[in-house]
Amino acid sequence: MDRKAMTLDQVAALVGEPADELRRWRDMGLLGEAGEDPNEASWEAVERARLVHYAAGRGIPPGEIVRISAEQGDMLEPFVRWSLPREGGVFFTRAEAAERSGLEPDLTDQVLAAGGLWDQTHVDEDDLAALEMVATAIKFGLPTDALLQSLRVLADSLGKVSEATTRLFHLHVHEVLRVQGLRGAELMAATQAVANPLADLVEPAVLYFHRKSWERANREDLILHLQEESIAPGEFVRTLLFVDISGYTAMTESIGDAAVARVVDRFAGLVRHTASECSGEVVKQIGDEFMLVFPDPAAAVTFGTTITARARRDLTLPPLRIGAHSGSVLYREGDYYGATVNLAARVTSVARGGQFVVTAIVRKQALGDSRSFKALGEHVLKGIGEPIALFEVTAP
């Protein structure tokens, strides 16, 4: 289907709505200006129909969009503009896309699912180009499992980037303008005056940070090549460390979410700053808890003692709880799995405010860095079969 010469019936099949419903939307003015032929649909109408369909699925009926647009101006226009494809305007069925790209239909479905595109009944020319890149990667020998993992990481990571940039803009620009008293068309105009030039900066920024991350990732890959330390495909030895704020839940109840958010922001900055100095990588953040990975126990211990000392000097931060364990880990989709990760998390649960607790293997392999370790005895940890000897890391 050619987006530039579609009928309302074709748009209905593409969107997943009855044709009569789309005609109702057109009569309501939601699909833009109608052409001479009432059954023809412009490229803009295609995107408008998809947005109205999406909003309806989220509980906002077409009539409500009409009401809000009457008060604030055309609500769909900027979002239509940002969703239009960059190349051409042709849609293909999944079967057509599979045939054109050279991928098997089942693999095409897997690729679309990995890329977060499973809800698309059709693909456009940008999507087809991406499928052709996938086919090329497979042709040159990239295993399908590794490829699908990469796609999921790309989709999840960039999805988070897109969500953060749009949502933070809405909360900190649009909502601030609204609180200042702007309403209706004036509010939308002021919002777009800021959004339009900023939108042009997003892709260059993503490309820049990808290049910088690519440099760092390749430096680490050099170390992997030099050490040849992989135990099995996707598996190698690392030290996992968890760190969080002691009394986080109680603090939330006592000072409120907004104040706690400022504390967590300061803590997050400290974690990333200290990790960058200690060859550490932030794997994930969930609330106030961070999961980090280090190349060896000594680097993890250096991080733990350094961030503990810095937190103690910062009177705005509560005491931290830290736990670490070292061993074999399975790497998949930008994350780490396995018994080593589970044990590191359980060790952290033993730590009290201001404590840094590690297992015997971390103590043994990090002794050369002159840190002191206090024996805490054996502990029975949830989900761990045998009692585990634990040690508190103290300042050198």
N, C-alpha and C positions, 0 to 999 in steps of 0.2 A: 504493500500500500504506500502510495506517495502522499506524504503529509500535505503537500501543496495542492493536491487535487483529490480530496477525500469527500465522501458523502457522509451524511449524518448516520446512515446505517453502518458504515464502516467504522466510524468513530465509536458508535455504540458497542460494536463487537470488541473494539480495542479497549474501551474503558470498562466494559462489563455492566452496562446499563441498558435497559430497553430503549429502542429508538424514540418511542413516544415520549419517554422521560427527557431525553436530550432536546426534543422539540419544545417541551415545556420550559426547559432551562433557557433555550434560545429566546422564547417568547418573553421570559422574565428579564432578558438583557444580560444574562450571565455568560453567554458565549461570544460576546462582542457583536459588532455590526453584521447583520445578515447580508449576503450577496443577492444578486439578481435571482439565482436559483435557490429556492428555500431548502432544497435538500443537499446543497453543497456546504462544505465546512472548510473554513480557512485554517492555515497552520496555527493561528492563534486560538481558534476555537477548540482545536484538539487539546492544547495544554489547559485551556480553561475548563474543559469538560473533565480532564483528569483531576484537576484541583478541586472542583466542586464534588466530584465522586469521592475523593479522599476526605474532604471535610464532612460529607454526609456520613461516611463510615465512622467518623469520630464524633458523631452526635450533633453536628451543626447542619441543619437542613438548608436547602437552597434559599428558602424564603428569608432565613436569618441573614444569609450573606447579602441578599438584596437590601434588607433593612439597614445593615451596618454600612454598606457601600453608599446608601443614600445620605447617611450622616457624615461619613468620613472620606468619601471619594471612592474610586474604583479600588477595592481591596485586592483584587486578583492581579491587576496590571503588573506590579513589580515582581511578583512571584512567577508570573507567566514568563516575563523577560529572563529571569534567572534560570528557568528550567528548560529553555529551548536548546536543542542540540547545536553543536558548532558546525557540523558537516551535514549538508543535505537535509532531507526530510522524508526518508523512506523507512517504512516499517516492514519487518519480516516476521513470519511465524517462527517458532522455535525450530521446526523441522527445516524450514528454508535456511535459517541461520546455521544449523548443523551442517547442512549440505554445502553451503558456501564457504564455511570456515574449514571444512575437512575434519571436523570432530564427530565422533559417534554421538547419536542423540542422547544416550544416557550420560555421557561425559559432559555434553553441553548443559544438561540439567544440573549436574553436580557443580559445574563451574559457575552457573548463574546463582545457585544456592550459596556457594562459598562467597560469592561477591555481594550477597545480600539483595539479589535481584529476582528472587523466586516469585515475587508477586507480579512480575511483568509477564503478561500473556504474549507480548510481542517484543522484539528488540529493534533498536534503531541502528543507524550506521555507525555511531560511536560504539555501541555494544558489539556490533559485528566486527569492528576493527580490533576490539579487545579479545574477542574469541579467536580471531586470526593470530593474534600475538601468542595466545595460549597454545594454539596448534603448532606454532613455530618453536616455542619452548620445548614442547614434547618431542618434536622432530629432532631437536638437537640433544636430546637425552635426559632432560629433567624428569625424574620420576613423578608419576601422577600424584602420589601421596604428598610429596614435598611441594609440588605445585599448588595443590588445593590448600595446604597449610599456609603457603605464602599469600594466596588470594584472601583467605579468611583474615589473616593479620592485616593486610592492606585495607580490606573493607572495614574491619572493626576499628582500626586505628584512625583512618581517614573519616570514618563515620563519626567518631568521637571528636575529631578536629572540627568537622563541619557543624556538629551539634553545639560544641562549645562556642565557636565564633558567632553563630547566629543567636544562640540563647543568651550569651553574655551581652551581646549588643542590645537585644531586646530588654534585658533586665536593667542594664546600666546606661542606656541611651534613651530608648523609647519610653520606658517607664519613668525615668527621671523627668523627661519632657512632659509626660502626662501629669506627674505630681506637681510640676511647676504651673499647671493650669491650662496647658494646651489641650484642645479638644477637636474632634472631627477632622475635617479636611486640613485644618491648620496643623494638627498633630502629625498626620501622615506626611504632609509636605515637609515639615521640619525633620522628621525621621528620615525620609528619603534623601534630604539634602546632605545628611551625614553618611547614610548608608551607601549611596551610589559611588562616591569616590573611594570609600573603604573597600567596597566589593572588588574593585580592580586590584587591590593589594593582596587579596587572599591567596590566589594561585602562585604569584611570585614568592610569597612568604613560605608556602608549603614546599615549593621547589628548593628554596634556599635551605630550609631546615632539613629537608631530605638529603641534600648534598652534604651538609655538615655531619648528619647522622651516618651517611654512607661512608664518609672518611673514617669516623670512629669505629664503625662496624668492621671495616676492612683492616684496620690496625689490629683489632682483636682476632680477626681471621688469620692474620699473619702469625700470631702467637699459636693458634691452633695448629697451623701447618708446621711451625718450628718444633712444637712439643709432641705432635702426633699422639695426643692423649686420649682420643676417643676409645671408649671401651667396646661399644657396639654402635651401629647406626643410630644417631640421635641421642646417644648417651655418653656422658663424661662426668668427671669429678669436679664438684664445685662446693663452696661453702655458702649455705643459706642462712640469712639473718632476718629476724623480724624485730621491729621496733615500734612501740606505740606510747601513748601518753597515759600515765598512771591516773586512775580515777576519772577517766574521760566521761563516762555516763553520769556520774555524780556532778561533775563540773557542768555538763549540759543542763542539768536540772537546776543548778544553783545560779548560773549567770546567763543562761539562755543561748539559743542557737547562734544568734548573730555574733555574740562575744566569743563563743567557742570557735566559730569559723575564723575569726581573726587570729586566735591562738594557733589553730591548725595551719593556717597560711604561713605563719612565722615558723612553725615546726617543719612544714614541708620544705621551705626554703633552706632551713638548716640541714635537713636530711640530704637534699640534693647537692648542696655546697660541699658537705663533708664527704659524701660518696664520691664526688668527682676527684677529691684529693687522695682517695684511698683505693683507686681502681675498682670501685663498686658501681653497680648498675641497679637502678630502681626498676624492679620488675612490675610492681603494681602498688597502688594505694587504694585502700578501702577505708573510708572515714579517716580516722587518726592512725591507722596501722599501715606500715610500709613493709613490703617484702623486698629484700635486696639480695643480690648474688655477688659473690667475690671469687677471685681466682684461687684463693688459698686462705687457710685459717688466719695467718698473720695479718693479712689485709683486713679481714673482718674484725679482728680484735683491735686493730688500730682505729678502725672506724668507730667501733663501740665505745672505746675509752675516750676518743676525741669528742664524739658528740655528747657523751655523758658530761664531760667537763664543760663543754660549751653551754649545754642546757642549764647546768648549775649556776653559771655566771649570768645567765639571762633570767632576771627575776620575773619575767612575764610568762615563762614556761614552767609547767608542773614537772615533777620528776618523770624520767623515762623508764620503760621496761624493755629489756633487750634479751634476746635469746638466739643462739647460733648452733648449728651442727654442720658437719662436713661429710660428704660421701658421694656416691653415684647418683646422678639425677638424669631424668629423661627430659629432653628439650623438644617441645612441640608448640607450634603456633605462637612463638614469642614468650612462652611461659615454661615453668619448670615443674615437674611432677615426680612422685615417687616417695619412698619411705624416708629419704633424707629430708625432704620438704616437710613431711608430716611431723617428723621428730623435732625439727627446728621450731615448728609452731608450738608443739607441746612443751618444749623447753621454755619458750617465752612465757607460757601461762604460769610457770612456776615462779618467775621473777616478780619481785615486789617493786614498788616505786624506787627508782634510783639504782636498781640492780641490773647487772649484765651477767647472764648465766649461759654457760657453754657445756658441751659434752666433753668426755675424756679425749676424744680424737682431736678436737679443737685445741684443748689444753696441750696435748702432746706435740702437735705440729706447730704451735705458736710459741712454745717456750723460748725459742731463740730470740724473740724480740724483747726480752727482759721484763715482760709483764708479770704481775703476781697473780696467783690463783688460790682461792680459798675453797677447800673441799666442803661440799654441802651434803655429802653422803649420797646414798642411792634413793631414787624416787620412783614410785610407780606412777607412770603416766598413762592417761586415758588412751586406749587403743594400742598401746605398746605392750607386747607380751612379757618381756623381762624388765626387772628394775634397772634404771639407768643411773650411772654415777654422774653427778653434776658438780660444776665448779663455778664459783663467782669470780669474775675478773675484777681485780682491784687496781687502783692507780699504781704505776711503777714507782 
